[in-house]
Amino acid sequence: MKNLNEGSSSEYRQDGPSESYHRNGQLSEKGNYLNGQKEGYWEEYLSTGQLESKENYIKDKKDGVWESYHDNGIVEEKGNYLNDLKDGIWESFHYNGELNKREKYLNGQKE
């Protein structure tokens, strides 16, 4: 994967918008770094260009709404992270979009 960091960087620390690409030239991921850590909204893509996931980060830890997608674009799983742990209601879906299961988490543990 090739990385294109559009912001400034010091020796091992990235700051600002960042994009990475698959070997075929398709976008792999895009988001923002702050003090070398993922910060805010990020998207990841399959090598076909299809959206794979939407994620939110605070200081390099997943925090907030998270969604992943089947290769047909239908939501595969969605839920919330709090301090890098699953928290609240998580839903997973079949390839056709029908609900597969709904689970509740607290501090990363299924209730």
C-alpha positions in Angstrom: 0.0 0.0 0.0 1.2 3.5 -0.9 0.6 6.3 1.6 0.1 9.9 0.6 0.2 12.2 3.7 -1.0 15.6 2.6 -0.2 17.2 6.0 3.1 17.9 7.6 5.1 15.2 9.2 8.1 15.1 11.6 10.3 12.0 12.2 7.6 9.3 12.9 4.6 11.6 13.4 1.9 12.4 10.9 -0.4 15.4 11.1 -3.2 16.3 8.8 -5.2 14.5 6.0 -3.9 11.2 4.9 -4.7 8.8 2.0 -3.4 5.3 1.4 -3.8 3.4 -1.9 -3.9 -0.3 -3.0 -1.3 -1.5 -5.4 -3.8 -1.2 -8.2 -4.1 2.6 -7.5 -7.5 2.4 -5.8 -8.0 4.3 -2.6 -7.5 2.1 0.4 -8.2 4.5 3.3 -8.5 8.2 4.0 -8.7 10.2 7.2 -6.9 12.5 9.4 -3.9 12.3 11.8 -3.3 14.4 14.8 0.0 14.1 16.6 0.6 10.8 14.7 -2.7 9.2 15.8 -5.9 8.6 13.8 -8.4 11.3 14.7 -12.0 11.9 13.5 -13.7 10.3 10.6 -12.0 7.6 8.5 -13.1 5.5 5.5 -11.6 2.2 4.3 -12.1 0.8 0.8 -11.7 -2.6 -0.9 -9.2 -2.9 -3.8 -12.3 -2.7 -6.1 -13.0 0.8 -4.9 -16.1 -0.3 -2.9 -16.5 1.3 0.6 -15.5 -1.3 3.2 -16.0 0.7 6.5 -16.7 4.0 8.1 -15.0 4.6 11.4 -14.4 7.3 14.0 -11.3 7.7 16.1 -10.2 9.7 19.1 -6.4 9.5 19.8 -6.0 6.4 17.6 -8.9 4.5 19.4 -12.2 3.7 17.8 -14.8 6.0 19.3 -18.3 6.6 18.0 -20.3 5.2 15.1 -18.7 2.3 13.1 -20.1 0.6 10.0 -18.8 -2.1 7.7 -20.2 -3.1 4.4 -20.5 -6.3 2.3 -18.9 -6.1 -1.1 -22.3 -5.4 -2.6 -22.5 -2.1 -0.6 -25.1 -3.4 1.9 -24.3 -2.7 5.6 -22.7 -5.8 7.1 -22.4 -4.6 10.7 -23.0 -1.4 12.6 -22.7 -0.1 16.1 -20.8 2.2 18.4 -17.4 2.1 20.0 -16.4 3.8 23.2 -12.7 4.0 24.0 -11.9 1.2 21.5 -14.5 -1.1 23.0 -17.9 -2.1 21.5 -20.6 -0.3 23.4 -24.4 -0.3 23.0 -26.5 -2.0 20.3 -24.6 -3.8 17.5 -26.4 -5.2 14.5 -25.2 -7.5 11.8 -26.9 -8.0 8.4 -27.0 -10.8 5.8 -25.7 -10.1 2.3 -29.3 -9.3 1.2 -29.7 -6.6 3.9 -31.9 -8.7 6.3 -31.1 -8.4 10.0 -29.0 -11.3 11.1 -28.6 -10.5 14.8 -28.8 -7.7 17.3 -26.5 -7.7 20.4 -25.9 -5.3 23.3 -22.4 -4.5 24.6 -21.1 -2.7 27.6 -17.4 -2.0 27.8 -16.7 -4.5 25.1 -18.6 -7.3 26.7 -21.7 -8.8 25.3 -24.6 -8.6 27.7 
